[in-house]
């Protein structure tokens, strides 16, 4: 399956949490492995009188693209289970569109080391690294 077919497949399968986040896969490539996902941060995700997106939602927007990238890299279905995630909040995320780019740092047989960067417009607002266990669907 080529990258465009994988992108269409990723776009057609959405989990309830992805729908809540307004997740939209806009770019996928296998070489080098990278994905870009757009999110819609709603007012309901905010604190401080609607000015700042709560950090848990930001972490989810960093985590989901890393998982989606791994799912797109395998021909057989997998469950990407986050073992740990380290998030750095660099600037406030505001309600509206945010884009995240995720990439593979190192891919093993059952474990992946991942990274992602979250942008609002052209401003980097948060980054994450993660260790993910790759579990085949039986």
C-alpha positions in Angstrom: 0.0 0.0 0.0 1.5 3.4 -1.0 1.5 6.5 1.2 -1.6 8.0 -0.3 -3.6 4.9 0.3 -2.3 4.7 3.9 -3.3 8.4 4.4 -6.8 7.6 3.2 -7.0 4.6 5.5 -5.9 6.7 8.5 -8.5 9.4 7.6 -11.3 6.8 7.3 -10.8 5.2 10.8 -11.3 7.5 13.7 -11.5 6.6 17.4 -14.0 8.5 19.6 -11.1 10.3 21.3 -9.8 11.5 17.9 -13.2 12.8 17.1 -13.3 14.7 20.3 -10.0 16.3 19.5 -11.1 17.2 16.0 -8.3 15.0 14.6 -7.7 15.2 10.9 -4.7 13.4 9.2 -3.4 15.7 6.5 -0.1 14.1 5.6 1.6 10.7 5.9 4.9 9.4 4.5 6.9 6.3 5.1 10.4 7.5 4.0 11.3 9.1 6.3 8.4 8.0 8.6 6.4 11.2 9.4 2.8 12.2 9.8 1.0 15.6 10.2 -2.3 15.8 12.0 -4.5 18.8 12.5 -6.6 19.3 15.6 -9.4 21.6 16.5 -9.0 22.8 20.1 -12.5 23.7 21.3 -13.4 26.2 24.0 -14.4 23.2 26.1 -10.7 22.2 26.3 -9.7 25.5 28.0 -9.1 27.1 31.3 -8.3 30.7 32.3 -11.5 32.1 30.9 -11.1 30.2 27.6 -7.6 31.6 26.9 -5.5 28.5 27.3 -5.9 24.8 26.3 -5.5 22.5 29.3 -2.3 20.5 29.3 -3.9 17.1 29.2 -5.5 18.0 25.8 -2.2 19.2 24.5 -0.5 15.9 25.6 -3.3 14.0 23.8 -2.6 16.1 20.6 1.1 15.1 20.9 0.4 11.4 21.6 -2.2 10.6 19.0 0.0 11.4 15.9 2.8 9.2 17.3 0.3 6.3 17.5 -1.2 7.1 14.1 2.2 7.1 12.5 3.0 3.7 13.8 -0.4 2.3 12.7 0.3 3.6 9.2 3.7 2.0 9.0 2.4 -1.6 9.5 0.4 -3.6 6.9 -1.2 -5.7 9.7 -3.2 -4.0 12.4 -1.4 -3.0 15.6 -2.2 -1.4 18.9 0.4 1.2 19.8 0.5 1.3 23.6 2.2 4.4 25.1 4.5 3.2 27.8 5.7 6.7 28.7 5.4 10.2 27.3 7.4 13.3 28.2 5.8 16.6 27.3 7.4 20.0 27.2 5.0 23.0 27.2 6.8 25.8 25.4 4.0 28.4 25.0 0.3 28.6 25.7 -1.9 26.7 23.2 -5.1 28.7 22.4 -8.4 27.5 21.1 -8.4 26.9 17.4 -6.4 24.9 14.9 -3.2 23.2 16.0 -0.9 21.0 13.8 1.3 18.2 15.1 4.2 16.5 13.2 5.3 13.1 14.6 8.3 11.1 13.6 10.1 7.8 14.5 13.3 8.2 16.4 14.0 4.5 16.5 11.9 1.5 15.6 12.5 -1.9 17.0 10.5 -5.2 16.7 8.2 -4.5 19.7 9.2 -1.0 20.8 9.3 2.4 19.1 10.8 5.6 20.3 8.9 8.5 18.9 8.8 12.3 18.9 6.3 15.0 18.1 6.0 18.7 17.8 2.8 20.8 18.2 2.4 24.1 16.4 -0.2 26.9 16.4 0.2 28.8 13.2 4.0 28.8 12.9 4.7 28.9 16.6 6.0 25.7 18.3 3.9 25.4 21.5 4.8 21.9 22.8 7.0 18.9 22.1 6.9 15.3 23.3 8.9 12.1 23.2 7.4 8.7 23.8 8.2 5.0 24.2 5.5 2.9 22.5 5.0 -0.8 22.7 3.8 -2.3 19.4 1.1 -5.0 20.1 -0.1 -7.0 17.1 -3.9 -7.3 16.9 -4.9 -11.0 17.2 
